[in-house]
């Protein structure tokens, strides 16, 4: 596969604070690559360095085969950028903004087609601030497509949207992928990354703590199986029985906050899973869900570990 | 860049609030000053004349006062009402000519009475000066004397100019300063807050083109401002404008450029739109009063004058007045253009050094 982004040993320091700490990764043509992490993990800083908006303290970035330091203009001609919570001019209509931005590039897409793609053709003559959050976000995505870019950068494209608007945005992102464009996005919604991304890198305190194909990350987690159940009332003896059945250190069982007897159990093997489900069924639970671990479980496992490690290091120091 | 320039113009027209401040504020000033001091009125105030004498002398004074340009005369008001008007500041003074004043009889009164408001020194000095002058001339006539000494007045130019003309040129400077300093500083800070500047930097557009489009569209607004102020001043209130309008426009726009540089400099330092607003007001309001928009700054104490004459607006106003009112050569005092260019260079260097579209 053709590499379109190549980042190596990227570092960004602000005084004594290291926002991005020596990360390296590649993005291949046509894939959706996700940068995941909590707020402040360094996702946006990384993205903005690749877009040429921030200067790296050290490390190398090449985009579409061009070095970012010497060929930024060429790169900007061929990428599309949607900024996190960016506003557009207040007193220009959607169509006027698209026309204006198309003038900044050599190559352009048709503004009408773009508006049609996100069902905003009837709003072409409206001002941005007269639209809903979801509509603004959709507009902000197509505005990044005005130069028919090869790579599209989307920084938290669904933050603050309601579930319906979020799903509409997902559809738009898959539509962009279908056009053969490479997408690199940041998000802190694991469900979103699981659905949209071919590959993800999980960032924690400026470092990449895991990077792989999304489904492989999940399969390689310590506890790939997951059982969730609600009992009629709390029975501690059942819980200890369950723990024994799956050899204490091999499973992770915990009470979920909220309801009285709502538990979550994470398991290592299929055998453990069968045993646990057999035991539980005898108890006639009010609800029993069996499933695979999610990206969120992977994320919590990895970042939880990273935080524990850091705390230990701090104690040692 | 042309697209951006046109888009900027569109936004300026649609952003009514900004347009209001840029156009209505100076126009309001023009109209207010026009009503007070315009329309060729050179009078310093109104006086009430109560003339109780029918003599030739009394009628002569009456006629001279009525024909004078410096005072407006009201008649047919009794003393009590006139005193009320004086208290309410509706008139400047009362001139009362007693019965038989000027009659050729020994008992005839020799004095006329002037009732004045001590606070209104301008009217008072004009009234006493006028009446004294009238009596001296009358004395000369009665005694057939020619005055031994007199003055020859030579005006620096033979044009009629009044305070309104002076202020009108000041208002051009004020309008340029307010709309350019505040307009640029606030718009840029706002664009930064809304991440519009950052969004622009994600495109291949060269930053200088973005700035140039902004500057040019503001200069267009400046042309509109200057045009409206001059039109209203000239046609609405009979302002006297003698200079070459093209030259006046060019020098005004140099001023516009200078103030835009100040605006960019403020935008480089202000972190938020509110800060930009505060900083531009802090720059423009003192300059409005200290650089000679409303009154000549040579009335200021000398130590203050030596400082304020170098404020950016001051030399600009001196040049604009030289061109507009005296049809003079703006380079006759090269210090003025030197100060303006000096300020442009300093603010431009700081802006280029500090003002960034991106966050870093």
Interface residues (C-beta under 8 A of the other chain):
Chain A: X51 X52 X53 X54 X55 X73 X76 X77 X79 X81 X83 X85 X86 X87 X88 X89 X90 X91 X92 X96 X99 X100 X101 X103 X104 X105 X147
Chain B: X3 X4 X7 X10 X11 X14 X15 X194 X195 X196 X198 X199 X200 X201 X202 X203 X204 X205 X358 X359 X360
